[in-house]
Amino acid sequence: MTEVPKYFLGEEKASSSLDLEVLASHVVRRTEALPGQGLFKELPETQQMSWSWKAGGEPCPANCLCPDPHTVDCSSLGLTSLPDSIPLDVRRLLLADNLIERIPADFLVLYSDLVYLDLRNNSLSAIELGTFVTSSRLVFLDLGCNNLTEIPAGTFGGSHSLIKLRLGSNPYLSMVSKDAFSGLTALRELELERNALYGLQVAAVSQLPSLRVLRLEGNPWVCNCNFSNLFTWLTKNSDKLPSGFDGMECSLPLDGRRVALNQLSEDSFRGCQLTLTLTDYLIIIFSGISVSVAAILTSFFLASTVHCFQRWSKANKTDEEDGDD
C-alpha cells in the first residue's frame, strides 16, 4: 500500500524566493484530521481528481471548477457578481478575470477557512470597510488590475495572517491611508506598482515588521517635500525593492519634468528642512492670536488700573479739601 504523505503545518517554511502561491496551495489542499490527531494529510492525486465536481461534499457553483475538496475556480466566466452556493469550507477561491464590481461587506463572514483569494482583473472600485474583518486565516490576496481608488484605514483589519497582498495595476488608485495596512504583522510582500500614487506616507509601510518585498514602480510620484520622507525611508530600505530604484521616477513640482529616483539623493530634498508644514503655519497663527489676545487683556487691565487709581486720587483730594474747610 502506498503511504499517504503527511504534512505538518509547523514544519513548512516559505522559500527564500517567497513563493507564497505554492505555500498557500499546499495549505488549501489539506483536509484537517479529526480533533486530537494534530496533523494534516494530503489526498493522493487520483483521489483529488474524483472530487472535481464537488468541494467539501457540497455541489460546485454553476460553471465553476472544483479540482480538489477545498478549491473553487470561477475564473474567466464573465461574472458581474459573486457566484452563489460557494461551499462553506472553501480555502482557495479563484475569481480572476471577471467583471465583478462589488464584494459585500458580509460576504467573507461564512468563509472563515479561506486562505487564498484571487480577485485580480475585475471591476472593483472600492473595498467596503469590514470586508476582511473575519479573514484571520487569509494568506494570499490579489486585488490587482481593478478600479480601486483608495485604500482607507483598517481596510484589511482582521487579516493578521496575510503574507502576500497584491494591489498593483489599479489605474485610479491615488490614495493609501497611513493605517491602510495596520495590524498586518505577517505581511512579507506588498505590491503597489503601476497605480496613480503621487505620494505615500512612510507610516503605511514602516509599520510592517515582516515586510521583505515592496513594489512601487510605475507610479506618478511627485518630488515635493511630502515625498522626501518616503524617499529617505526607501533609500535606507532599498533591499526591499526588487529592482532598487530602477523604473521609479518622480516629477519636479516646478516644471513637471520627470526624474529617475536613482539620480536623486537626500541632499536633493535639503531645502525641505526649511519649509514650513501646515502644522507649523497653524502653530504660528495660533501663537500670534494668543499673543494678541494676551496683549489686549493686559492693556485693558492696565487701563482699568490707571482709571481706578485716578478716581481714587480725585476722591482722596476732594476729602482733603472738605477737611480743610
C-alpha positions as a Markdown table, in Angstrom:
| # | Residue | x | y | z |
|---|---|---|---|---|
| 1 | Met | 0.0 | 0.0 | 0.0 |
| 2 | Thr | 1.3 | 3.4 | -0.9 |
| 3 | Glu | 1.8 | 5.6 | 2.1 |
| 4 | Val | -0.1 | 8.8 | 2.1 |
| 5 | Pro | 2.3 | 11.7 | 2.5 |
| 6 | Lys | 1.9 | 13.7 | 5.8 |
| 7 | Tyr | 2.4 | 17.3 | 6.2 |
| 8 | Phe | 2.9 | 19.3 | 9.4 |
| 9 | Leu | 2.0 | 22.9 | 9.2 |
| 10 | Gly | 4.6 | 24.0 | 11.6 |
| 11 | Glu | 7.4 | 22.4 | 9.6 |
| 12 | Glu | 6.8 | 24.2 | 6.3 |
| 13 | Lys | 8.7 | 27.3 | 5.6 |
| 14 | Ala | 8.5 | 29.8 | 2.7 |
| 15 | Ser | 11.4 | 29.6 | 0.4 |
| 16 | Ser | 13.8 | 32.5 | 0.0 |
| 17 | Ser | 12.0 | 33.5 | -3.2 |
| 18 | Leu | 8.8 | 33.8 | -1.2 |
| 19 | Asp | 6.8 | 31.5 | -3.5 |
| 20 | Leu | 3.7 | 32.2 | -1.4 |
| 21 | Glu | 1.2 | 31.0 | -4.0 |
| 22 | Val | 2.8 | 27.5 | -3.7 |
| 23 | Leu | 2.7 | 27.7 | 0.0 |
| 24 | Ala | -1.0 | 28.7 | 0.1 |
| 25 | Ser | -1.7 | 26.0 | -2.5 |
| 26 | His | -0.3 | 23.4 | -0.1 |
| 27 | Val | -2.3 | 24.7 | 2.8 |
| 28 | Val | -5.6 | 24.6 | 1.0 |
| 29 | Arg | -5.1 | 21.1 | -0.4 |
| 30 | Arg | -5.1 | 19.6 | 3.1 |
| 31 | Thr | -8.1 | 18.2 | 4.9 |
| 32 | Glu | -8.0 | 18.5 | 8.6 |
| 33 | Ala | -7.8 | 15.4 | 10.7 |
| 34 | Leu | -10.3 | 14.7 | 13.4 |
| 35 | Pro | -9.8 | 16.6 | 16.7 |
| 36 | Gly | -6.8 | 15.2 | 18.6 |
| 37 | Gln | -4.9 | 13.8 | 15.6 |
| 38 | Gly | -2.9 | 17.1 | 15.3 |
| 39 | Leu | -1.8 | 16.7 | 11.6 |
| 40 | Phe | -2.9 | 17.5 | 8.1 |
| 41 | Lys | -3.0 | 14.9 | 5.3 |
| 42 | Glu | -2.7 | 15.5 | 1.6 |
| 43 | Leu | -5.0 | 13.4 | -0.6 |
| 44 | Pro | -3.4 | 11.4 | -3.4 |
| 45 | Glu | -3.7 | 12.9 | -6.9 |
| 46 | Thr | -6.1 | 10.3 | -8.2 |
| 47 | Gln | -8.4 | 10.9 | -5.2 |
| 48 | Gln | -8.3 | 14.7 | -5.8 |
| 49 | Met | -9.5 | 14.3 | -9.4 |
| 50 | Ser | -12.5 | 12.3 | -8.2 |
| 51 | Trp | -13.7 | 15.4 | -6.4 |
| 52 | Ser | -13.7 | 17.5 | -9.5 |
| 53 | Trp | -17.4 | 18.1 | -9.3 |
| 54 | Lys | -17.6 | 18.8 | -5.6 |
| 55 | Ala | -15.8 | 20.7 | -2.9 |
| 56 | Gly | -16.0 | 19.5 | 0.7 |
| 57 | Gly | -19.0 | 17.3 | -0.2 |
| 58 | Glu | -21.1 | 20.3 | -1.5 |
| 59 | Pro | -22.0 | 20.9 | -5.1 |
| 60 | Cys | -19.7 | 23.1 | -7.1 |
| 61 | Pro | -21.1 | 26.5 | -8.2 |
| 62 | Ala | -22.5 | 26.5 | -11.7 |
| 63 | Asn | -19.9 | 26.6 | -14.5 |
| 64 | Cys | -17.1 | 26.7 | -11.9 |
| 65 | Leu | -14.4 | 24.0 | -11.4 |
| 66 | Cys | -13.6 | 22.3 | -8.1 |
| 67 | Pro | -10.4 | 20.4 | -8.7 |
| 68 | Asp | -9.9 | 19.4 | -5.1 |
| 69 | Pro | -12.1 | 19.4 | -1.9 |
| 70 | His | -11.3 | 22.9 | -0.9 |
| 71 | Thr | -10.7 | 24.8 | -4.2 |
| 72 | Val | -13.4 | 26.7 | -6.2 |
| 73 | Asp | -12.2 | 28.1 | -9.6 |
| 74 | Cys | -14.7 | 30.5 | -11.2 |
| 75 | Ser | -12.2 | 32.4 | -13.2 |
| 76 | Ser | -12.9 | 33.9 | -16.7 |
| 77 | Leu | -16.7 | 33.3 | -16.6 |
| 78 | Gly | -17.8 | 36.9 | -17.2 |
| 79 | Leu | -19.3 | 37.1 | -13.8 |
| 80 | Thr | -20.7 | 40.5 | -12.7 |
| 81 | Ser | -21.3 | 39.4 | -9.2 |
| 82 | Leu | -20.0 | 36.8 | -6.8 |
| 83 | Pro | -21.2 | 33.3 | -7.6 |
| 84 | Asp | -23.9 | 31.6 | -5.5 |
| 85 | Ser | -23.6 | 28.4 | -3.5 |
| 86 | Ile | -19.9 | 28.6 | -2.7 |
| 87 | Pro | -19.1 | 25.7 | -0.3 |
| 88 | Leu | -18.6 | 27.0 | 3.2 |
| 89 | Asp | -15.3 | 25.1 | 3.7 |
| 90 | Val | -13.6 | 26.6 | 0.6 |
| 91 | Arg | -10.0 | 27.6 | 1.2 |
| 92 | Arg | -8.9 | 28.6 | -2.2 |
| 93 | Leu | -11.3 | 30.8 | -4.2 |
| 94 | Leu | -10.3 | 31.9 | -7.7 |
| 95 | Leu | -12.4 | 34.7 | -9.2 |
| 96 | Ala | -9.9 | 36.3 | -11.5 |
| 97 | Asp | -10.7 | 37.7 | -15.0 |
| 98 | Asn | -14.4 | 38.5 | -14.4 |
| 99 | Leu | -16.4 | 41.7 | -14.2 |
| 100 | Ile | -17.3 | 41.7 | -10.5 |
| 101 | Glu | -18.0 | 45.2 | -9.3 |
| 102 | Arg | -18.6 | 44.7 | -5.6 |
| 103 | Ile | -17.8 | 42.5 | -2.6 |
| 104 | Pro | -20.5 | 42.8 | 0.1 |
| 105 | Ala | -19.0 | 43.6 | 3.5 |
| 106 | Asp | -20.5 | 40.4 | 4.9 |
| 107 | Phe | -19.5 | 38.1 | 2.1 |
| 108 | Leu | -16.5 | 36.5 | 3.8 |
| 109 | Val | -18.2 | 36.0 | 7.2 |
| 110 | Leu | -19.2 | 32.5 | 6.3 |
| 111 | Tyr | -15.8 | 31.6 | 4.8 |
| 112 | Ser | -13.5 | 31.8 | 7.8 |
| 113 | Asp | -11.3 | 28.9 | 6.4 |
| 114 | Leu | -10.3 | 30.9 | 3.3 |
| 115 | Val | -6.6 | 31.2 | 2.9 |
| 116 | Tyr | -6.2 | 32.2 | -0.8 |
| 117 | Leu | -8.4 | 34.7 | -2.6 |
| 118 | Asp | -7.8 | 35.8 | -6.2 |
| 119 | Leu | -9.9 | 38.7 | -7.4 |
| 120 | Arg | -7.5 | 40.2 | -10.0 |
| 121 | Asn | -8.7 | 41.7 | -13.2 |
| 122 | Asn | -12.2 | 42.6 | -12.1 |
| 123 | Ser | -14.2 | 45.9 | -11.9 |
| 124 | Leu | -13.9 | 46.5 | -8.1 |
| 125 | Ser | -13.9 | 50.3 | -7.3 |
| 126 | Ala | -13.9 | 50.1 | -3.5 |
| 127 | Ile | -13.4 | 47.7 | -0.7 |
| 128 | Glu | -16.2 | 48.1 | 1.9 |
| 129 | Leu | -15.0 | 48.6 | 5.5 |
| 130 | Gly | -15.2 | 45.3 | 7.4 |
| 131 | Thr | -14.9 | 43.0 | 4.4 |
| 132 | Phe | -11.9 | 41.2 | 5.7 |
| 133 | Val | -12.5 | 41.5 | 9.5 |
| 134 | Thr | -13.2 | 37.8 | 9.7 |
| 135 | Ser | -10.4 | 36.6 | 7.3 |
| 136 | Ser | -8.0 | 35.7 | 10.1 |
| 137 | Arg | -6.6 | 32.8 | 8.1 |
| 138 | Leu | -6.2 | 34.6 | 4.7 |
| 139 | Val | -2.6 | 34.2 | 3.5 |
| 140 | Phe | -2.8 | 35.4 | -0.1 |
| 141 | Leu | -5.0 | 38.2 | -1.5 |
| 142 | Asp | -4.9 | 39.5 | -5.1 |
| 143 | Leu | -6.8 | 42.7 | -5.8 |
| 144 | Gly | -4.6 | 43.8 | -8.8 |
| 145 | Cys | -5.9 | 45.1 | -12.1 |
| 146 | Asn | -9.2 | 46.5 | -10.7 |
| 147 | Asn | -10.6 | 50.1 | -10.4 |
| 148 | Leu | -9.8 | 50.8 | -6.8 |
| 149 | Thr | -9.5 | 54.5 | -6.0 |
| 150 | Glu | -8.3 | 54.4 | -2.4 |
| 151 | Ile | -7.3 | 52.1 | 0.5 |
| 152 | Pro | -8.8 | 53.6 | 3.7 |
| 153 | Ala | -7.5 | 53.0 | 7.2 |
| 154 | Gly | -8.3 | 49.5 | 8.5 |
| 155 | Thr | -9.3 | 48.0 | 5.1 |
| 156 | Phe | -7.5 | 44.7 | 6.0 |
| 157 | Gly | -8.3 | 44.7 | 9.7 |
| 158 | Gly | -8.6 | 41.1 | 10.9 |
| 159 | Ser | -6.3 | 39.6 | 8.2 |
| 160 | His | -3.4 | 39.1 | 10.6 |
| 161 | Ser | -2.1 | 36.0 | 8.7 |
| 162 | Leu | -1.8 | 37.8 | 5.4 |
| 163 | Ile | 1.6 | 37.2 | 3.8 |
| 164 | Lys | 1.2 | 38.5 | 0.2 |
| 165 | Leu | -1.0 | 41.4 | -0.8 |
| 166 | Arg | -1.3 | 42.5 | -4.5 |
| 167 | Leu | -2.8 | 45.9 | -5.2 |
| 168 | Gly | -0.9 | 46.8 | -8.4 |
| 169 | Ser | -2.3 | 48.0 | -11.7 |
| 170 | Asn | -5.2 | 49.9 | -10.3 |
| 171 | Pro | -5.0 | 52.9 | -12.6 |
| 172 | Tyr | -7.2 | 55.1 | -10.4 |
| 173 | Leu | -5.7 | 54.2 | -7.0 |
| 174 | Ser | -4.3 | 57.6 | -5.8 |
| 175 | Met | -4.7 | 57.4 | -2.0 |
| 176 | Val | -3.4 | 54.9 | 0.5 |
| 177 | Ser | -4.1 | 55.7 | 4.2 |
| 178 | Lys | -1.1 | 55.6 | 6.6 |
| 179 | Asp | -3.2 | 53.0 | 8.5 |
| 180 | Ala | -4.3 | 51.0 | 5.5 |
| 181 | Phe | -2.1 | 48.0 | 6.4 |
| 182 | Ser | -2.4 | 48.4 | 10.2 |
| 183 | Gly | -2.1 | 45.1 | 12.0 |
| 184 | Leu | -0.6 | 43.1 | 9.1 |
| 185 | Thr | 2.4 | 41.9 | 11.1 |
| 186 | Ala | 2.9 | 38.9 | 9.0 |
| 187 | Leu | 2.9 | 40.7 | 5.6 |
| 188 | Arg | 6.0 | 39.9 | 3.6 |
| 189 | Glu | 5.1 | 41.1 | 0.1 |
| 190 | Leu | 3.2 | 44.2 | -0.8 |
| 191 | Glu | 2.6 | 45.3 | -4.4 |
| 192 | Leu | 1.6 | 48.8 | -5.2 |
| 193 | Glu | 3.1 | 49.2 | -8.6 |
| 194 | Arg | 1.5 | 50.9 | -11.7 |
| 195 | Asn | -1.1 | 52.8 | -9.7 |
| 196 | Ala | -1.8 | 56.5 | -9.6 |
| 197 | Leu | 0.1 | 57.3 | -6.4 |
| 198 | Tyr | 1.6 | 60.8 | -6.2 |
| 199 | Gly | 2.7 | 60.2 | -2.6 |
| 200 | Leu | 2.7 | 57.7 | 0.2 |
| 201 | Gln | 3.1 | 58.3 | 3.9 |
| 202 | Val | 6.0 | 56.4 | 5.4 |
| 203 | Ala | 3.9 | 55.1 | 8.2 |
| 204 | Ala | 1.9 | 53.0 | 5.7 |
| 205 | Val | 4.9 | 50.7 | 5.1 |
| 206 | Ser | 7.3 | 51.3 | 8.0 |
| 207 | Gln | 4.8 | 49.7 | 10.4 |
| 208 | Leu | 5.1 | 46.3 | 8.6 |
| 209 | Pro | 7.7 | 44.4 | 10.6 |
| 210 | Ser | 7.8 | 41.3 | 8.3 |
| 211 | Leu | 8.0 | 43.2 | 5.0 |
| 212 | Arg | 10.5 | 41.8 | 2.6 |
| 213 | Val | 9.3 | 42.9 | -0.8 |
| 214 | Leu | 7.8 | 46.2 | -1.8 |
| 215 | Arg | 6.9 | 47.2 | -5.3 |
| 216 | Leu | 6.3 | 50.9 | -6.1 |
| 217 | Glu | 7.5 | 51.3 | -9.6 |
| 218 | Gly | 5.3 | 52.9 | -12.3 |
| 219 | Asn | 3.5 | 55.4 | -10.1 |
| 220 | Pro | 3.5 | 59.2 | -11.0 |
| 221 | Trp | 5.4 | 60.3 | -7.8 |
| 222 | Val | 5.9 | 64.0 | -7.2 |
| 223 | Cys | 9.2 | 65.1 | -5.8 |
| 224 | Asn | 7.9 | 67.5 | -3.3 |
| 225 | Cys | 8.7 | 67.9 | 0.4 |
| 226 | Asn | 5.9 | 65.4 | 1.3 |
| 227 | Phe | 7.8 | 62.8 | -0.8 |
| 228 | Ser | 11.1 | 63.4 | 0.9 |
| 229 | Asn | 10.3 | 61.3 | 4.0 |
| 230 | Leu | 9.3 | 58.3 | 1.8 |
| 231 | Phe | 12.5 | 58.8 | -0.3 |
| 232 | Thr | 14.7 | 58.7 | 2.8 |
| 233 | Trp | 12.9 | 55.5 | 4.0 |
| 234 | Leu | 13.3 | 53.8 | 0.6 |
| 235 | Thr | 16.9 | 54.7 | 0.5 |
| 236 | Lys | 17.5 | 53.0 | 3.8 |
| 237 | Asn | 15.3 | 50.0 | 2.8 |
| 238 | Ser | 16.3 | 49.6 | -0.8 |
| 239 | Asp | 16.9 | 45.9 | -0.2 |
| 240 | Lys | 13.1 | 45.5 | -0.1 |
| 241 | Leu | 12.7 | 46.9 | -3.7 |
| 242 | Pro | 13.2 | 44.0 | -6.2 |
| 243 | Ser | 14.9 | 46.3 | -8.7 |
| 244 | Gly | 16.0 | 49.0 | -6.4 |
| 245 | Phe | 15.1 | 52.5 | -7.8 |
| 246 | Asp | 15.0 | 51.2 | -11.4 |
| 247 | Gly | 11.7 | 52.0 | -13.1 |
| 248 | Met | 10.8 | 54.6 | -10.4 |
| 249 | Glu | 10.5 | 58.3 | -11.4 |
| 250 | Cys | 9.1 | 61.4 | -9.9 |
| 251 | Ser | 8.1 | 64.8 | -11.4 |
| 252 | Leu | 9.6 | 68.0 | -10.2 |
| 253 | Pro | 7.0 | 70.3 | -8.7 |
| 254 | Leu | 8.1 | 73.4 | -10.6 |
| 255 | Asp | 8.3 | 72.3 | -14.2 |
| 256 | Gly | 6.8 | 68.7 | -14.1 |
| 257 | Arg | 10.0 | 67.2 | -15.5 |
| 258 | Arg | 10.4 | 63.5 | -14.8 |
| 259 | Val | 13.5 | 62.5 | -12.9 |
| 260 | Ala | 14.7 | 58.9 | -12.1 |
| 261 | Leu | 14.9 | 58.3 | -8.4 |
| 262 | Asn | 18.3 | 56.8 | -8.8 |
| 263 | Gln | 19.5 | 60.2 | -9.9 |
| 264 | Leu | 18.4 | 61.8 | -6.6 |
| 265 | Ser | 19.9 | 61.8 | -3.1 |
| 266 | Glu | 18.8 | 63.0 | 0.3 |
| 267 | Asp | 20.6 | 66.3 | -0.5 |
| 268 | Ser | 18.1 | 66.8 | -3.3 |
| 269 | Phe | 15.5 | 67.5 | -0.6 |
| 270 | Arg | 17.7 | 69.6 | 1.6 |
| 271 | Gly | 15.5 | 72.7 | 1.0 |
| 272 | Cys | 12.6 | 70.9 | 2.6 |
| 273 | Gln | 14.3 | 71.2 | 6.0 |
| 274 | Leu | 13.5 | 74.9 | 5.9 |
| 275 | Thr | 10.0 | 74.5 | 4.6 |
| 276 | Leu | 7.1 | 75.0 | 7.0 |
| 277 | Thr | 4.4 | 72.4 | 7.1 |
| 278 | Leu | 0.7 | 73.1 | 7.5 |
| 279 | Thr | 1.1 | 72.3 | 11.2 |
| 280 | Asp | 3.9 | 74.8 | 11.5 |
| 281 | Tyr | 1.7 | 77.5 | 10.0 |
| 282 | Leu | -1.2 | 76.7 | 12.3 |
| 283 | Ile | 1.1 | 76.9 | 15.3 |
| 284 | Ile | 2.4 | 80.2 | 14.2 |
| 285 | Ile | -1.1 | 81.6 | 13.6 |
| 286 | Phe | -2.4 | 80.3 | 16.9 |
| 287 | Ser | 0.6 | 81.7 | 18.7 |
| 288 | Gly | 0.1 | 85.1 | 17.1 |
| 289 | Ile | -3.6 | 85.1 | 18.1 |
| 290 | Ser | -2.7 | 84.1 | 21.6 |
| 291 | Val | -0.1 | 86.9 | 21.9 |
| 292 | Ser | -2.6 | 89.4 | 20.5 |
| 293 | Val | -5.3 | 88.4 | 23.0 |
| 294 | Ala | -2.9 | 88.5 | 25.9 |
| 295 | Ala | -1.7 | 92.0 | 24.8 |
| 296 | Ile | -5.3 | 93.2 | 24.6 |
| 297 | Leu | -6.2 | 91.8 | 28.0 |
| 298 | Thr | -3.0 | 93.3 | 29.6 |
| 299 | Ser | -3.8 | 96.7 | 28.1 |
| 300 | Phe | -7.3 | 96.5 | 29.4 |
| 301 | Phe | -6.1 | 95.6 | 32.8 |
| 302 | Leu | -3.6 | 98.4 | 32.9 |
| 303 | Ala | -6.1 | 100.9 | 31.6 |
| 304 | Ser | -8.6 | 99.8 | 34.3 |
| 305 | Thr | -5.9 | 100.1 | 37.0 |
| 306 | Val | -5.0 | 103.6 | 35.9 |
| 307 | His | -8.6 | 104.7 | 35.7 |
| 308 | Cys | -9.3 | 103.3 | 39.2 |
| 309 | Phe | -6.2 | 105.0 | 40.6 |
| 310 | Gln | -7.2 | 108.3 | 39.0 |
| 311 | Arg | -10.7 | 108.1 | 40.6 |
| 312 | Trp | -9.2 | 107.2 | 43.9 |
| 313 | Ser | -6.8 | 110.1 | 43.8 |
| 314 | Lys | -9.6 | 112.5 | 42.8 |
| 315 | Ala | -11.8 | 111.3 | 45.6 |
| 316 | Asn | -9.0 | 111.5 | 48.1 |
| 317 | Lys | -8.2 | 115.1 | 47.1 |
| 318 | Thr | -11.9 | 116.1 | 47.5 |
| 319 | Asp | -12.0 | 114.6 | 51.0 |
| 320 | Glu | -8.8 | 116.6 | 51.9 |
| 321 | Glu | -10.4 | 119.9 | 50.6 |
| 322 | Asp | -13.6 | 119.3 | 52.6 |
| 323 | Gly | -11.5 | 118.7 | 55.7 |
| 324 | Asp | -9.7 | 122.0 | 55.3 |
| 325 | Asp | -13.0 | 123.8 | 55.1 |
